[in-house]
Amino acid sequence: MRYYCIECGKSISQGVLTFSIDKYNIPLCIEHQKWINKKANRTTSEVIKLYFALKAKNIPAELEKYDGFKHIDIVIPKAKINIEVDGLHHNYNDKQAFSDLKRTFYSFLKGYYTLRIPNCLVKDDKLLKETAEVIQQIFNDCLSKTWNSFYHKK
């Protein structure tokens, strides 16, 4: 049986698969294990968990994307969706909340819809699965002709 990296599709050995599943809960080649270790220093475990839950659903997501103004936790460029995974301080700190609102508006002006996902929906595996399913539905709707002709009309 052949095994493949969920990030790049490269074939991986049984040993690499076993190590990757034990450490990351997903199949990653050695290069992408190193890549995610570097990302883990700059982003939260919740962002990484949601990112790989989306990748497992074949959603073409990108992690920690810079849009020229800010870094976005997860981006799905094909559907023009930004995903921000937020901790409690995004709700309790008025400066952070207002900054988030301005960031959402800036993305909106560029034609992107921002989903704000609280950490609590990602920490629990059952809620993570359900959250990824809802995002998959949103992704599919964004790709539908009706949504694209309405939302992305210029």
C-alpha positions as CSV (number, residue, x, y, z in Angstrom):
1,M,0.0,0.0,0.0
2,R,1.2,3.5,-0.8
3,Y,1.0,6.5,1.5
4,Y,1.0,10.1,0.6
5,C,1.7,13.4,2.3
6,I,-1.5,15.3,2.9
7,E,0.3,18.6,2.1
8,C,2.1,17.9,-1.2
9,G,0.9,14.4,-2.3
10,K,4.4,13.0,-2.2
11,S,4.7,9.3,-1.6
12,I,6.0,8.4,1.9
13,S,7.3,5.3,3.5
14,Q,5.6,3.3,6.2
15,G,8.2,4.5,8.7
16,V,7.6,8.2,7.8
17,L,3.9,7.6,7.9
18,T,4.0,6.0,11.4
19,F,6.2,8.8,12.8
20,S,4.0,11.5,11.3
21,I,0.7,9.9,12.5
22,D,2.2,9.5,16.0
23,K,3.5,13.1,16.2
24,Y,1.0,15.1,14.0
25,N,-2.0,12.8,13.6
26,I,-1.7,13.2,9.8
27,P,0.5,11.8,7.1
28,L,3.3,14.3,6.2
29,C,6.5,13.8,4.3
30,I,9.8,14.7,6.1
31,E,9.9,18.1,4.3
32,H,6.5,19.0,5.5
33,Q,7.1,17.7,9.0
34,K,10.0,20.3,9.2
35,W,7.7,22.9,7.6
36,I,5.0,22.4,10.2
37,N,7.5,22.5,13.0
38,K,8.6,25.9,11.8
39,K,5.0,27.1,11.5
40,A,4.3,25.8,15.0
41,N,6.7,28.5,16.4
42,R,4.6,31.3,14.8
43,T,1.0,30.1,15.0
44,T,-1.2,28.3,17.4
45,S,-1.9,24.6,17.6
46,E,-5.6,25.4,17.0
47,V,-4.8,27.0,13.7
48,I,-2.7,24.0,12.7
49,K,-5.4,21.5,13.7
50,L,-8.1,23.3,11.7
51,Y,-5.8,23.7,8.7
52,F,-5.1,20.0,8.5
53,A,-8.8,19.1,9.2
54,L,-9.6,21.2,6.1
55,K,-6.8,19.7,4.1
56,A,-8.1,16.2,5.0
57,K,-11.4,17.3,3.3
58,N,-9.5,18.3,0.2
59,I,-10.1,22.0,0.7
60,P,-7.2,23.9,-0.9
61,A,-6.3,25.9,2.2
62,E,-3.1,27.8,2.8
63,L,-1.5,28.4,6.2
64,E,-0.3,31.7,7.5
65,K,-0.8,33.7,4.3
66,Y,0.4,37.4,4.1
67,D,-2.0,39.5,2.1
68,G,0.1,42.6,1.9
69,F,-1.5,44.1,5.1
70,K,-1.6,41.3,7.6
71,H,-1.0,37.6,8.2
72,I,-4.2,35.5,7.9
73,D,-4.3,32.2,9.8
74,I,-5.9,30.2,7.0
75,V,-6.8,31.3,3.5
76,I,-8.8,29.5,0.9
77,P,-8.0,31.7,-2.2
78,K,-10.1,29.7,-4.6
79,A,-13.3,30.7,-2.7
80,K,-12.0,34.0,-1.3
81,I,-12.3,32.9,2.3
82,N,-10.1,34.0,5.2
83,I,-10.2,32.1,8.4
84,E,-9.1,33.5,11.7
85,V,-8.9,31.2,14.7
86,D,-9.4,33.4,17.7
87,G,-8.6,33.1,21.4
88,L,-10.6,34.8,24.2
89,H,-8.7,38.0,24.0
90,H,-10.3,38.7,20.6
91,N,-13.7,39.1,22.4
92,Y,-12.6,40.7,25.7
93,N,-10.0,43.2,24.6
94,D,-11.7,46.1,22.9
95,K,-8.6,47.2,21.0
96,Q,-8.1,43.7,19.6
97,A,-11.8,43.4,18.7
98,F,-11.7,46.7,16.9
99,S,-8.5,45.8,15.1
100,D,-10.2,42.5,14.0
101,L,-13.1,44.4,12.7
102,K,-10.9,46.7,10.6
103,R,-9.0,43.7,9.3
104,T,-12.3,42.0,8.3
105,F,-13.3,45.2,6.5
106,Y,-9.9,45.4,4.7
107,S,-10.3,41.8,3.5
108,F,-13.9,42.5,2.5
109,L,-12.8,45.4,0.3
110,K,-10.5,42.9,-1.5
111,G,-13.4,40.5,-2.0
112,Y,-12.7,38.1,0.8
113,Y,-15.1,36.8,3.4
114,T,-13.6,36.3,6.9
115,L,-14.7,33.5,9.1
116,R,-13.8,33.9,12.8
117,I,-13.6,30.6,14.5
118,P,-13.2,30.6,18.3
119,N,-10.5,28.2,19.7
120,C,-13.2,26.2,21.6
121,L,-14.5,24.9,18.3
122,V,-11.1,23.5,17.4
123,K,-9.8,22.1,20.7
124,D,-12.3,19.3,20.9
125,D,-12.0,16.6,18.2
126,K,-15.7,16.2,17.7
127,L,-16.3,20.0,17.4
128,L,-13.2,20.3,15.1
129,K,-14.8,17.7,12.8
130,E,-18.1,19.5,12.8
131,T,-16.4,22.9,12.3
132,A,-14.5,21.6,9.3
133,E,-17.7,20.2,7.8
134,V,-19.4,23.6,8.1
135,I,-16.5,25.3,6.5
136,Q,-16.6,22.7,3.8
137,Q,-20.2,23.6,3.1
138,I,-19.3,27.3,3.0
139,F,-16.5,26.5,0.7
140,N,-18.7,24.5,-1.6
141,D,-21.4,27.3,-1.6
142,C,-18.7,29.9,-2.4
143,L,-17.8,27.9,-5.5
144,S,-21.3,27.6,-6.6
145,K,-22.4,29.7,-9.6
146,T,-25.1,31.5,-7.5
147,W,-22.7,32.7,-4.8
148,N,-19.9,33.6,-7.2
149,S,-22.2,35.6,-9.5
150,F,-23.7,37.4,-6.5
151,Y,-20.7,38.0,-4.3
152,H,-17.8,38.3,-6.7
153,K,-19.6,40.5,-9.2
154,K,-17.6,43.5,-10.3
